[in-house]
């Protein structure tokens, strides 16, 4: 039977295949064709199945670790600690690992306030001044628990999981991507490629694409989570509190950056990007309203190839407008955002066949960003190193609180710099479409 490590190698190989398809689409400045989408979905299903196997095996290892541990084994002061990053002897045995995040945090707290020091803490002790000293209360959260927290974060956010994800590896602090510099397809394609109809033996004219450099430089997203000594007395309550607090805030901030990020020390958001198309309000349109004409015009400004991946991102303040919105038919009208069975049935939350996702990061009704028609596959999100986690008792020592710190490094921006003028027609197109202010 394979080990968990070998299964993870299989996951990496499948993920490389997905990245290869996406890289090809980026190089050709196009969206994936249906066959490629189906192929990537199949690969992701395989990854999910293998990931379940790995999770089961690792869970079994943790159970074995608890069963093998002596019932009342005395805790002794550990010997010299190995250099961080270098595993010696059998330090990586499952019995040297904690069975849960709550269990580890409890032992950290006990060590920090002068209790017995669990030798397992030194297997994952942090590096740097004071962090590696037990009396200063600095310890890293065990790697697999950090990964579990990151996986749960990825499952809870709304937008990040829909973006084009990239990983920055090695010692790099940034990633550079070659993007096609194309603003119009009226006279050429891919920023300069031109095809000609010519007679036999006629002279030919050379053409070439134009590229631009997309650079993503990692920024730090930091979260501090405080827990009182009273809460620290219960490992189960502590773990639940830490997970909820971390997942909620980091998921919120990452999604907020994708929508509203300034690009200065944080990702560049959709609303501040030069590629986003803004649809004007209707002549004489009432303040703080959304009309059927607005929706139809927004729908017509997204790339045709993006329609299958696009979603409506809305603030909940817009829902009364959407549910009462109608399209005029003769002297009457018909609702266009209404479940088949009427209001008595569960809401049929799609507009023109695309999902409606209420998120609080969208602006309030009447302001740019209250409703966004988006293909988030046109947004590049780069991350590195997963999640870094550690703990100290000294920040809030006078109030009997311990602090848990979480750090992620990421950056993001839309793949295009400007909207695109199509071959025929004067209205520009984009991955992202907003509605102008009606306040």
N, C-alpha and C positions, 0 to 999 in steps of 0.2 A: 504493500500500500504506500502511496506517495506521502511525503511529509508535507506539513503546511507550507514550508519554504518552497518546495517544488510546485505546489499548487499556485503560490503567488507568482512564480516565474511564468506559469501558464497564463495567468491574468495579464502580466506585463506584455507577453507576446501578442495576446488578443488586442490589448489596448494600443500597441504599436501599429497594428493593422488599421484600426480606426483612425489613428492620427495620420497615417499615410493617405487615406482617402480624403481627409479634411485638408491636408497639406496640398493635395492635387487640386482640390476645388479652389483653394486660396490662390494657388499659382495661376490658375486659369480664370480667376475672378468670376466665379459662378457659384450657384447653389448646387448641392448634390442632386443628381437625377434620381428618380424613384428607385432604380435598381441599387444605387449606392446607399440610399436611405434604408432600404430593406436589408442590405448586406450588413450595415452598421448596427441595425436593430438586432439582427441575429447574433452578431458578435457580443453585443451588450447583454443579451439574454444568457449567453454562455458564461460571460464574466460574472453575472449575478448568481448563476447556479454554482460556479466554482467558489465564489465568495462565501456562499452559505456553507459549503463544505469546510472552508478554512475557519469560519467562525465557530462551527461545531467542534472542530479539532482543538482549537485554542481554548474553547470553553471546557472541554474534557481535560485538557492539560491543567487548567486552573483548579478543577475539582480534584484531580489526582494530587496536586500540590497541597491542598488543604488536608486530604486524607493521609498523606505521608508525613505531615508535620506532627511532631510529638505534642500530646495533649497539653502538657504543662512545661514545655521546654523553657529553661531560664534564658533570658536575653543577656548576652555577654557583649562587652565592648568590642567592636570590630578591630581587626588589625589594619595595617597600612592599606590604603585604598589604591586600586590600580589607576593608571592614567586614563582619563575619560576617553571613551571611544574605542578602547582596547579591551577585549574580553579575554581573561586568562582563566585557565583551568576549567572548572565546571560552573562558573559564575552565571551562565545563562540557563541553568537547569530550571525547569518549571517550578521546583519547590522553593526557589529563591525569589519567586515573584509573588506579588500580592494577588489575592483572589478577587478584589473589587476595588474601585476607586475610593469608596468610603472607608475601607479597611486601611488603605495606604494613608489617606488624609488623617485618620485617627492616630496612626503611629507617628506621623509628622508632628501633629499637635502635641503628643505626649513627649516626644524628644525635645521639642522647642521649649516646653515649660519645665524642663528639668527631670522628666521621667526617664524610664529605661529607653535606650536607643536600639531600635530594631536593626540588625545588621543589613537587612534588605534595603534600607534607605540608602546605604552607601553604594549600592550597585548602580543607582541612578542619580547620585548626588550632582548638583549643578556645579559648574566651574566658575571661576572668577572670584574676586575679593569678597569675602564673607559668605558667599553662596555655598562654599564647600565645607563650612565650619558648622558642625551640628548645633553648637551653642548659640549661633546666630539665627538658627531656624530656617535656613535656606535649603530646599530640596526640590529636585525636579519631579513632576508627576510621571509615573511609569509610562514608557513609550506606547505600549498597546492601549492604555487608557486614554492617552492623548489622541491616538488614532481613532478610538471609538467616539470620543467627543467630536472630532472633526467630521466623521461619517454622519453622526446624528445632526450636526450643524448643516451639512449638505442636504440632508433630507427635509429640514424644516424651512429653509428659505424658499422663496417663490421664484426669484429671477435668476440667481447665480447658476442654478442647475440647468437652465435653458441656454446659457451663453456658450460660446466656443471656448473651452477650457484648455489652457496650456500650462506646462510645468517648466519652471526655470531650474536647471540642474547645475551641478558642479559648483565652482566658486563664483559664478556670475551673479550680479545684482540686477541684471536687466536682460531683456530678450529683444532682438531686432528681427523684424519680419519685412520681407519685400512685398509691398502692395502695389497694385496697378494704379497709376495716377491718371484717372479717367473722369472727366467732368461732362462729356457729351459723346453721344454715339451718332450724332447727326451726319458728320462727315468722315469719321474714322472710328475704329473700335480699339479697345485696350490702350487708349492714350495715343494712338498713332498708326495702328495697323490699317492698311487700305488694300482692298482687292479690286482688280480691274478686269473689265471685259476688253480683250484686245484681239485684233486680227492676227493671222499667222505671220510670224517674223517681225511683228511690230515691237518697238522698243518698250522696255518695262521700267517702272519706277519703283525703287526700293522703299520700304517703310519699316518702322520698328515700333514696338510698344514703349510706353513710358512708365517708369516705376517710381515709387516713393518709398521712403524708409519709415516704417512703423516701429517705434521704440517704446517698450514698456519697462519702466524703472520701478522696482519694488518699493512700496510704502508699507509702513507698519500699522496694523490695526491692533490696538492694545485694549484689553479689558481687565479691570480689577474687581474682584468679588470679595466682599467682607463677610465673615461669619463670626458670630459671638461664641464665647466659650461654652455657653449653654447649648447652642446648636451643635458644637463640636463634640458634645458628650454622646451623641447618637449618630453612629456611622451611616445608618440608612437615611435618616433625615438630612444629614450633611451632604451625602452624595446627590440626593434628589434636588436639594437647593442649588448646589453648584451647577449641576447639569442644566436645570431650567434657566438659571440666571445667565449662564454663558451662552447657551443656544439662542435664547431670545434676543439678547443684545447684539451678538455677532452676526446672526442672521439678518437682523434689522439693518445694521450699519452697512453690511456688504450690499444688500439690495438697495439701500438708500443711495450709496455711491454710484451704482449703476444708473439710477435715475437722475440724481441731483449733484453728483460729484463735480467739483470745480476743476479737477486736473492739477491742482497745486497741493502736493503732499498727499494726494488721494487720487483714486481713479477719475477719469473724465466721464461725466454722466451724459446720458442721452439729451437732456434738456440744454446742456451747455456745449453740445457738439455742433460743429459746422455742417454736418451732413444731414441734420434733422430737417424735415420739410414741415412748414407751418401752413395750415389751411385757414384762409380768412373766414371770418364770420359772414353770415348772410346780410344783405342790405336791410336795415331796419330790424335786425334780430333783437329780441328782448334780452335785457341783461340777465346773466346767470342762467342761460338756457342751453340745451343741446337739441338740435333739430335733426330730422331724418336727412335733410339736405347736407348737414355737416358730416354725418356718418358716411353717406354715399361718396362724398368728395374725398374724405379721408381714405376710404377703401380704395379709391381709384389712384392714390398717390404712392402706394407701396409697390415694390418690385413684384412683377407677376410671379416670379419664381419663389417669392416669399409667402405667398398666400397660404400655402399648405402648412407653414410653421408659425404663422403670425397669431398674436393674441391681442385682445383689448385690455389694457391696463387702466383701471379707473379708481378714483377716490369714491368712497361709499356715499359721499354727498351727492354724487351724480345719479345714483340709482333711482330716485323719484323721477328725474327727467327721462331716464332711459325706459322705465316701465310705463310711462305715460306718453312716450313719443309715438307719433303716428305719421303715416304717409297719406297725403291727400289722394282720394280716388273720386273723381267727379265732384259731387256736392257733399260727399261724406269723407270717410277716412278709414284706415285700417292700422291697428297697432303692429309695430315691427319688432318689438322686444317683449314677447308675451308667450307663456307656456301654452301648449296646444289645448289643455283643458281649462284655460283661464287662470285667474288669480287663486282659485281654490286648489290648484295643483302645485307641485314643486316647481320652482322657477327653472325655466329652460334657459340657462345662462350662456347663450351664444348670441352674437349679432352677425348676421350674414354668414352664419355657419362657423364663426371663429369664437373660441372661448372668451368669456369675460372674467377677468381676475381682479376683484377689488383689493387694493393694497393701500396702506396708509401713507406710503411714500409719494403717492401722486398728490398734486396740488388740489386745493378745495375748488368747488364748483365756480366756474366763470374765469378761472385763471389758467394760463398756459400750463399744460401738464396735468389737468384734471382728467383728461382722457387721452391715452396714447395708443396708437395702433403700431405694434412693434413685432419685428422678427428678430428675436434676441440671438439668433445664430449669427447676426451681423455685428455682435459685440464680442470682443476678445477679452478674456479674463485670464491673467497670468498669475500663478501662485508658486510659492517655493517653500519646501521644508515642512509642510504640514503645520501642526500646531505645537507651539512651545508653551509649557506649563510649569510653574513653580510656586513656592509658598514661603511666606515669612510672617513672624509674629510681631515684628518691631514697628511697622508702620502705624498701627493703632494699638500699641502696647498699653497706653494709658486708659483705654476704654474696653480692655479685655476682648479684643477682636483680632483675628488672624486674617491675612489677605492672601488671596490666590490670584496669580497673574497669568493671563493668557495672551499670547502674541501670535499674530499671523502676518505674513508678508505677501502683499498682492498689489497688482495694478491692473487697470483695464481701460479700454476706450473702444469706440466704434471702429470697424475696419476701414470705413470710408471717411475721407476728409470733407467731401462736399456732396450735395445731391447730384443726381445724374440726369442729364437731358436725353430723352430717348431718341431713337432714329426718326420716328415720326411723332409729331406732337410737341407742344411747347411747355407742358406741365412737367416739372422735374419730379423724379422718383427717388425713393430712399428705402432703407430698412426700417426707418422710424418716422412716424407722422404724428404731428400734434395739431391741436385746434387753437387758433389765436384767442386772445383775451376777450371775454364778453362781460367783464365786470363794470 
